[in-house]
Amino acid sequence: MLFQCNVKMCSSKMVLLHLLIYACSLLVLVQSQSCAEKPWEVVHRHLATKTPYRHLEQERETPPIRFDGCQVTKIWGLFRHGTRNPSRKVIERMNSDLVQIRDEILLHARLCRKELALFEQWKPRLEPDQEKLLVKEGAHELLQIGRRFRQRFGDDVIPKRYEKTLFNIKFTKTERAEYSARNFSLGLFGQLEDINFPTPLSKDPVLRFYKLCERWKGDVKHNPEAVREVDLFYNSKTMKDVIAKISKKVGTFLDAESIHLMYQTCAFETAWVKKHVSPWCMLFDKATIKALEFGEDLEYYWIDGYGYELTYKQSCNAFRDLFRRFDEDLEPFTFYFTHSGTLLKSLAFLGLYRDEFPLTHRDFGQKRLWKVSEIDAFATNLVFSKLECNNGTHVMLMHQERPVHIPGCPKGKVLCDYSHFKRLFSDRIENCAFEAMCSIGVPRNDEF
């Protein structure tokens, strides 16, 4: 039996049918566009100090370190620990605030089906007592760096077996630094038996000197004025637009603190597992992630970088150790395992990645050298080598396993004359009055 209708009824139904088809096609189009963009592929290289080392795309071929007429005789290196868990405070907020935001997303967010499915599956995975522990990926990062060191320098430079008289391997009094050192050593030697790891100090004057600098803690780290530029940026139109954009996508108003928590979670979950897509990364596009990254760059610039002279001048304690070990008859191979604060202050002490202008909230969008996603990712390393050559003694600096130019040395050259290198830092090393510059109550002095 054929269904028949009058013209008016059929016309109305046809209009409704076409509208329904059009609406569905728009929904499919929006969903396919949203999912097809894959914004997390842009996000993963802009995670500030939580960027996993694998995303730096360090040189995989591990070419040997060889210079005609030269022999590496000493090595001194600083290594940041590998990928870790967040702090207790962040974990607690993941277990409370982030769960609430997830629930809001499931109710109101403008996301495609695949993205919503990932949020449905997401749940916190850590307890507060797991704070800052080295994770499997962090152990793997240091293991691979150790293996590449063996390949780059070769058995003719670094002895295949550990000997106490040849190696000085130390770490701070933290689980993440200790197991980073152990995994690096495993990669370097292929075993851990008989390796002498000294008892770590809670406040090591070389590996974590800033823990002993009370003036820096008061004048910089805990000084609200030190993060003034960060506050100005988070109250700028740029960040207000970011907050509005992400809030609209989530379907509920979020404050800057909540968005920063989402950014941190995106970073940690990206760093923990290769090829894992954190649903929190999907909430950011290229513009929003770069704004959040810039906020991190500003904070580390003013707290751990060039913002205050005291911040990087106190690094003289570490570099005094470098020159002592290069000049005296001590173990030729020194490997120190430490933290972000040590690496960033050391980079600033050396004059690396210093822009021609002080970084302020107005500089978003400007090209800059100070990008912590690149210079201070998990497992960041800064390594000096001393070389005896036919034309004298030289020094080479590697950052992230790549040779870099030492500021103040002849441009265009990787090797720098050692005497010239020493003269660059002689005043700061010889006049390294650490206790005076770091003591509270001692009159300020510009030479510090």
VEXDREN-2710 file (C-alpha; in Angstrom, 1 decimal):
% VEXDREN-2710
k/r/px/py/pz
1/MET/0.0/0.0/0.0
2/LEU/1.4/3.4/-1.0
3/PHE/1.5/6.2/1.5
4/GLN/-0.1/9.3/0.1
5/CYS/-0.4/12.8/1.5
6/ASN/-1.7/16.1/0.5
7/VAL/0.6/18.8/-0.9
8/LYS/0.6/21.0/2.2
9/MET/1.4/18.1/4.6
10/CYS/4.2/16.8/2.4
11/SER/5.7/20.2/1.9
12/SER/5.9/20.8/5.7
13/LYS/7.4/17.4/6.3
14/MET/9.9/17.9/3.5
15/VAL/11.0/21.2/5.0
16/LEU/11.4/19.7/8.5
17/LEU/13.4/16.8/6.9
18/HIS/15.7/19.1/5.1
19/LEU/16.2/21.2/8.2
20/LEU/17.0/18.1/10.2
21/ILE/19.5/16.8/7.6
22/TYR/21.1/20.3/7.4
23/ALA/21.4/20.5/11.2
24/CYS/22.9/17.0/11.4
25/SER/25.4/17.8/8.6
26/LEU/26.5/20.9/10.5
27/LEU/27.0/18.9/13.7
28/VAL/29.0/16.3/11.8
29/LEU/31.0/19.0/10.1
30/VAL/31.7/20.8/13.4
31/GLN/32.7/17.5/15.1
32/SER/34.9/16.4/12.3
33/GLN/36.7/19.7/12.1
34/SER/37.2/19.9/15.9
35/CYS/38.6/16.4/16.0
36/ALA/40.6/16.6/12.8
37/GLU/42.5/19.7/14.0
38/LYS/44.4/17.6/16.5
39/PRO/45.6/20.7/18.5
40/TRP/47.6/18.4/20.9
41/GLU/50.1/18.0/18.1
42/VAL/50.9/21.7/18.5
43/VAL/50.6/21.6/22.3
44/HIS/53.3/19.0/23.1
45/ARG/56.3/21.3/22.4
46/HIS/55.0/24.2/24.5
47/LEU/54.8/22.7/28.0
48/ALA/57.4/24.8/29.6
49/THR/59.5/23.0/32.3
50/LYS/57.2/20.0/32.0
51/THR/58.1/19.4/28.4
52/PRO/59.3/15.8/28.0
53/TYR/62.9/15.5/26.8
54/ARG/61.8/13.4/23.7
55/HIS/60.0/16.4/22.3
56/LEU/63.3/18.4/22.0
57/GLU/64.2/16.2/19.1
58/GLN/67.7/15.9/20.2
59/GLU/70.2/14.5/17.7
60/ARG/69.5/10.7/17.5
61/GLU/72.4/9.8/15.4
62/THR/74.8/10.4/18.4
63/PRO/77.8/11.4/16.2
64/PRO/81.1/10.9/18.1
65/ILE/82.8/14.0/19.7
66/ARG/86.0/14.2/17.7
67/PHE/88.2/17.2/16.9
68/ASP/91.5/16.7/14.9
69/GLY/94.5/17.0/17.2
70/CYS/92.3/17.1/20.4
71/GLN/91.6/14.7/23.2
72/VAL/88.8/15.1/25.8
73/THR/90.5/14.8/29.2
74/LYS/87.7/16.0/31.6
75/ILE/83.9/16.3/31.7
76/TRP/81.7/18.2/34.1
77/GLY/78.0/18.1/33.7
78/LEU/74.7/19.3/35.3
79/PHE/71.6/17.2/34.7
80/ARG/68.1/18.0/35.6
81/HIS/66.1/14.9/36.9
82/GLY/63.8/13.2/34.4
83/THR/60.0/13.4/34.1
84/ARG/58.3/13.2/37.5
85/ASN/55.0/13.4/39.2
86/PRO/53.5/16.8/40.2
87/SER/53.8/18.4/43.6
88/ARG/51.4/17.5/46.4
89/LYS/49.4/20.7/45.9
90/VAL/48.8/20.0/42.2
91/ILE/47.9/16.3/42.9
92/GLU/45.3/17.4/45.5
93/ARG/43.8/19.9/43.0
94/MET/43.7/17.2/40.3
95/ASN/41.7/15.0/42.7
96/SER/39.3/17.8/43.6
97/ASP/39.1/20.8/41.3
98/LEU/39.9/19.0/38.1
99/VAL/37.3/16.3/38.7
100/GLN/34.6/19.1/39.1
101/ILE/35.8/20.7/35.8
102/ARG/35.7/17.3/34.1
103/ASP/32.1/16.9/35.2
104/GLU/31.2/20.4/33.9
105/ILE/32.8/19.4/30.6
106/LEU/30.8/16.3/30.3
107/LEU/27.6/18.3/30.8
108/HIS/28.3/21.5/28.8
109/ALA/31.4/21.3/26.7
110/ARG/31.4/21.9/22.9
111/LEU/33.6/19.0/22.0
112/CYS/33.3/16.2/19.5
113/ARG/32.4/12.7/20.4
114/LYS/35.9/11.4/20.6
115/GLU/37.1/14.1/22.9
116/LEU/34.1/13.7/25.2
117/ALA/34.8/10.0/25.3
118/LEU/38.3/10.7/26.5
119/PHE/37.0/12.9/29.3
120/GLU/34.5/10.2/30.3
121/GLN/37.4/7.8/30.7
122/TRP/39.7/10.3/32.5
123/LYS/40.2/10.1/36.2
124/PRO/43.0/11.2/38.6
125/ARG/45.7/8.6/39.0
126/LEU/47.9/9.9/41.8
127/GLU/47.7/10.2/45.6
128/PRO/49.5/13.0/47.5
129/ASP/52.2/10.7/48.8
130/GLN/53.4/10.1/45.2
131/GLU/54.4/13.7/44.8
132/LYS/57.5/14.4/42.7
133/LEU/58.5/10.8/42.2
134/LEU/60.4/9.9/39.1
135/VAL/58.2/8.1/36.6
136/LYS/59.1/5.4/34.1
137/GLU/59.5/7.9/31.3
138/GLY/61.9/9.9/33.5
139/ALA/64.1/6.9/34.2
140/HIS/64.1/6.1/30.4
141/GLU/65.2/9.6/29.6
142/LEU/68.3/9.4/31.7
143/LEU/69.1/5.9/30.7
144/GLN/69.1/6.9/27.1
145/ILE/71.2/10.0/27.7
146/GLY/73.8/7.8/29.5
147/ARG/73.9/5.4/26.5
148/ARG/74.3/8.3/24.1
149/PHE/77.1/9.8/26.2
150/ARG/78.9/6.5/25.8
151/GLN/78.4/6.5/22.1
152/ARG/79.4/10.2/21.6
153/PHE/82.6/10.2/23.7
154/GLY/83.6/6.6/23.2
155/ASP/85.5/4.1/25.4
156/ASP/88.8/5.9/24.6
157/VAL/87.5/8.9/26.6
158/ILE/85.1/7.5/29.2
159/PRO/86.3/4.3/30.7
160/LYS/83.9/1.4/30.3
161/ARG/84.0/0.4/33.9
162/TYR/83.4/2.6/36.9
163/GLU/86.3/3.5/39.1
164/LYS/86.0/5.6/42.2
165/THR/89.2/7.6/41.3
166/LEU/87.8/8.6/37.9
167/PHE/84.2/9.4/38.5
168/ASN/82.4/11.9/40.8
169/ILE/78.6/11.2/40.6
170/LYS/76.3/13.0/43.0
171/PHE/72.7/13.8/43.3
172/THR/70.5/16.0/45.6
173/LYS/68.6/14.5/48.5
174/THR/65.5/13.7/46.5
175/GLU/64.2/10.4/45.0
176/ARG/63.9/11.9/41.5
177/ALA/67.5/13.1/41.4
178/GLU/68.9/9.9/42.9
179/TYR/67.1/7.6/40.4
180/SER/68.0/9.9/37.6
181/ALA/71.7/9.5/38.5
182/ARG/71.3/5.7/38.8
183/ASN/69.6/5.4/35.4
184/PHE/72.2/7.6/33.7
185/SER/74.9/5.5/35.3
186/LEU/73.2/2.3/34.1
187/GLY/73.1/3.7/30.6
188/LEU/76.7/4.8/30.8
189/PHE/78.3/1.7/32.3
190/GLY/75.7/-1.0/31.6
191/GLN/75.6/-1.9/35.3
192/LEU/75.3/-0.3/38.7
193/GLU/77.4/-2.7/40.8
194/ASP/80.2/-1.1/42.9
195/ILE/79.3/2.5/41.9
196/ASN/80.0/4.9/44.8
197/PHE/77.1/7.4/45.2
198/PRO/78.0/9.8/48.1
199/THR/75.4/10.4/50.8
200/PRO/73.4/13.4/49.5
201/LEU/73.1/16.7/51.3
202/SER/69.7/18.3/52.0
203/LYS/71.1/21.7/51.0
204/ASP/74.0/21.1/48.7
205/PRO/76.1/24.2/48.1
206/VAL/77.0/23.1/44.6
207/LEU/74.0/21.1/43.3
208/ARG/71.3/23.3/44.9
209/PHE/73.0/26.4/46.1
210/TYR/69.9/28.6/46.1
211/LYS/68.5/26.5/49.0
212/LEU/71.2/28.2/51.1
213/CYS/70.6/31.7/49.8
214/GLU/68.3/33.3/52.3
215/ARG/68.4/36.7/50.7
216/TRP/67.3/35.3/47.3
217/LYS/64.4/33.5/49.0
218/GLY/63.2/36.8/50.5
219/ASP/64.1/39.2/47.8
220/VAL/63.1/37.1/44.8
221/LYS/61.4/33.7/45.4
222/HIS/58.8/34.9/48.0
223/ASN/58.6/38.5/46.9
224/PRO/55.3/39.3/45.3
225/GLU/57.0/42.1/43.3
226/ALA/59.1/39.5/41.6
227/VAL/56.1/38.1/39.8
228/ARG/54.6/41.5/39.0
229/GLU/55.1/41.0/35.2
230/VAL/53.4/37.6/35.4
231/ASP/50.4/39.1/37.2
232/LEU/50.2/41.9/34.6
233/PHE/50.2/39.4/31.8
234/TYR/47.4/37.3/33.4
235/ASN/45.4/40.4/33.7
236/SER/46.1/41.5/30.1
237/LYS/43.6/41.4/27.3
238/THR/45.5/38.5/25.8
239/MET/44.9/36.3/28.8
240/LYS/41.4/37.5/29.3
241/ASP/40.7/36.4/25.7
242/VAL/42.3/33.0/26.4
243/ILE/40.2/32.5/29.6
244/ALA/37.0/33.5/27.7
245/LYS/37.9/31.2/24.8
246/ILE/38.6/28.1/26.9
247/SER/35.6/28.8/29.2
248/LYS/33.3/28.9/26.1
249/LYS/34.7/25.6/24.9
250/VAL/34.3/24.0/28.3
251/GLY/30.8/25.4/28.7
252/THR/31.3/27.1/32.1
253/PHE/33.3/30.1/33.4
254/LEU/36.9/29.2/34.5
255/ASP/39.4/31.4/36.3
256/ALA/43.0/31.7/35.4
257/GLU/44.1/29.4/38.2
258/SER/41.9/26.6/36.9
259/ILE/43.1/27.0/33.4
260/HIS/46.7/26.8/34.6
261/LEU/45.8/23.6/36.5
262/MET/44.5/22.2/33.2
263/TYR/47.7/23.2/31.4
264/GLN/49.8/21.5/34.1
265/THR/47.8/18.3/33.8
266/CYS/48.0/18.4/30.1
267/ALA/51.8/18.7/30.5
268/PHE/52.3/16.0/33.0
269/GLU/50.1/13.5/31.3
270/THR/51.8/14.2/28.0
271/ALA/55.3/13.7/29.6
272/TRP/54.4/10.5/31.4
273/VAL/53.5/8.3/28.4
274/LYS/54.7/8.3/24.8
275/LYS/51.9/8.7/22.2
276/HIS/49.3/9.3/24.9
277/VAL/46.8/12.1/24.3
278/SER/45.7/13.8/27.4
279/PRO/42.2/15.1/27.0
280/TRP/43.2/18.3/28.8
281/CYS/45.5/19.1/25.9
282/MET/42.5/19.1/23.5
283/LEU/41.2/22.2/25.2
284/PHE/44.1/24.3/23.9
285/ASP/44.8/25.5/20.4
286/LYS/48.0/27.1/19.0
287/ALA/47.1/30.6/20.3
288/THR/46.0/29.6/23.8
289/ILE/49.0/27.2/24.4
290/LYS/51.5/29.9/23.4
291/ALA/49.9/32.4/25.7
292/LEU/50.1/29.9/28.6
293/GLU/53.7/29.0/27.7
294/PHE/54.7/32.7/27.7
295/GLY/53.2/33.1/31.2
296/GLU/55.6/30.3/32.3
297/ASP/58.5/31.9/30.5
298/LEU/57.8/35.2/32.3
299/GLU/57.7/33.5/35.7
300/TYR/61.0/31.6/35.3
301/TYR/62.7/34.6/33.8
302/TRP/62.0/36.7/36.9
303/ILE/62.4/34.0/39.5
304/ASP/65.2/31.7/38.1
305/GLY/66.7/33.7/35.2
306/TYR/67.8/37.2/34.3
307/GLY/65.2/39.1/36.3
308/TYR/67.5/39.8/39.3
309/GLU/71.3/39.7/39.3
310/LEU/71.4/37.9/42.7
311/THR/69.5/35.0/41.1
312/TYR/72.2/34.0/38.7
313/LYS/75.2/35.5/40.4
314/GLN/74.8/33.0/43.2
315/SER/75.6/30.2/40.6
316/CYS/79.2/31.1/41.1
317/ASN/79.3/28.4/43.8
318/ALA/78.6/25.7/41.2
319/PHE/81.0/27.1/38.6
320/ARG/83.8/27.5/41.1
321/ASP/83.5/23.7/41.4
322/LEU/83.8/23.4/37.6
323/PHE/87.1/25.3/37.5
324/ARG/88.5/23.6/40.5
325/ARG/87.8/20.2/39.0
326/PHE/89.2/21.2/35.6
327/ASP/92.4/22.7/37.2
328/GLU/93.2/20.3/40.0
329/ASP/94.1/16.7/40.1
330/LEU/90.6/15.4/40.9
331/GLU/88.3/12.9/39.3
332/PRO/88.2/13.7/35.6
333/PHE/84.5/12.9/35.1
334/THR/81.9/14.7/37.2
335/PHE/78.1/14.2/36.8
336/TYR/75.7/16.1/39.0
337/PHE/72.0/15.4/39.1
338/THR/69.9/18.3/40.3
339/HIS/66.8/20.4/39.5
340/SER/65.3/23.1/37.2
341/GLY/66.3/25.9/39.5
342/THR/70.0/25.0/39.2
343/LEU/69.9/24.6/35.4
344/LEU/68.1/27.9/34.7
345/LYS/70.3/29.9/37.1
346/SER/73.4/28.3/35.5
347/LEU/72.2/29.1/32.0
348/ALA/71.8/32.8/33.1
349/PHE/75.2/32.8/34.8
350/LEU/76.8/31.8/31.5
351/GLY/74.8/34.4/29.5
352/LEU/73.0/31.8/27.4
353/TYR/69.6/32.6/25.9
354/ARG/69.6/36.2/27.0
355/ASP/67.4/38.5/25.0
356/GLU/68.4/42.1/24.2
357/PHE/65.4/43.3/26.3
358/PRO/64.1/42.4/29.7
359/LEU/61.1/40.1/29.3
360/THR/57.9/41.9/30.3
361/HIS/54.1/41.2/29.9
362/ARG/54.2/43.4/26.8
363/ASP/56.5/41.1/24.9
364/PHE/54.0/38.3/24.1
365/GLY/54.3/37.6/20.4
366/GLN/57.9/38.8/20.2
367/LYS/60.6/36.4/19.2
368/ARG/62.6/35.5/22.2
369/LEU/65.5/33.3/23.2
370/TRP/64.3/32.6/26.7
371/LYS/61.8/29.7/26.1
372/VAL/61.9/27.2/29.0
373/SER/60.1/24.6/26.9
374/GLU/63.4/24.3/24.9
375/ILE/66.0/25.2/27.5
376/ASP/64.7/23.5/30.6
377/ALA/62.6/20.5/29.7
378/PHE/62.7/17.4/31.9
379/ALA/66.2/15.8/31.8
380/THR/67.9/19.0/30.6
381/ASN/71.6/18.8/30.6
382/LEU/74.5/21.2/30.5
383/VAL/77.9/19.6/30.0
384/PHE/81.5/21.1/29.7
385/SER/84.4/19.2/28.3
386/LYS/88.0/20.1/28.6
387/LEU/90.2/19.2/25.6
388/GLU/93.9/19.0/25.2
389/CYS/94.7/20.0/21.6
390/ASN/97.9/20.4/19.5
391/ASN/97.3/24.2/19.7
392/GLY/96.5/24.4/23.4
393/THR/93.8/23.6/25.9
394/HIS/90.2/24.2/24.9
395/VAL/86.7/23.9/26.4
396/MET/83.4/22.9/24.8
397/LEU/79.9/23.4/26.1
398/MET/77.0/21.1/25.2
399/HIS/73.4/21.9/26.0
400/GLN/70.7/19.3/25.4
401/GLU/73.5/17.1/24.0
402/ARG/74.3/19.7/21.3
403/PRO/77.5/21.8/21.2
404/VAL/76.6/25.5/21.7
405/HIS/78.6/28.7/21.5
406/ILE/79.8/30.0/24.9
407/PRO/78.9/33.7/25.2
408/GLY/82.1/35.8/25.1
409/CYS/84.1/33.3/23.2
410/PRO/84.9/33.8/19.5
411/LYS/81.7/33.5/17.4
412/GLY/81.3/30.7/15.0
413/LYS/83.5/28.3/17.0
414/VAL/82.5/25.4/19.2
415/LEU/85.8/25.2/20.9
416/CYS/87.0/28.1/23.1
417/ASP/90.5/28.6/24.4
418/TYR/90.5/27.6/28.0
419/SER/92.5/30.6/29.2
420/HIS/90.1/32.9/27.5
421/PHE/87.2/31.0/29.0
422/LYS/88.6/31.4/32.5
423/ARG/89.2/35.1/32.0
424/LEU/85.5/35.5/31.1
425/PHE/84.5/34.3/34.6
426/SER/87.6/35.1/36.7
427/ASP/86.1/38.1/38.5
428/ARG/82.9/36.3/39.4
429/ILE/84.6/33.1/40.5
430/GLU/87.5/34.8/42.4
431/ASN/85.0/37.1/44.1
432/CYS/82.3/34.6/44.7
433/ALA/81.3/35.9/48.2
434/PHE/78.4/33.5/48.4
435/GLU/77.7/34.0/52.1
436/ALA/77.9/37.7/51.9
437/MET/75.6/38.0/48.9
438/CYS/73.1/35.6/50.4
439/SER/72.9/36.6/54.0
440/ILE/70.0/38.6/55.2
441/GLY/70.9/41.8/57.1
442/VAL/74.2/42.3/55.2
443/PRO/74.2/45.7/53.4
444/ARG/73.6/45.4/49.7
445/ASN/76.6/45.7/47.4
446/ASP/76.5/46.1/43.6
447/GLU/79.5/43.9/43.2
448/PHE/77.6/40.9/44.5
END
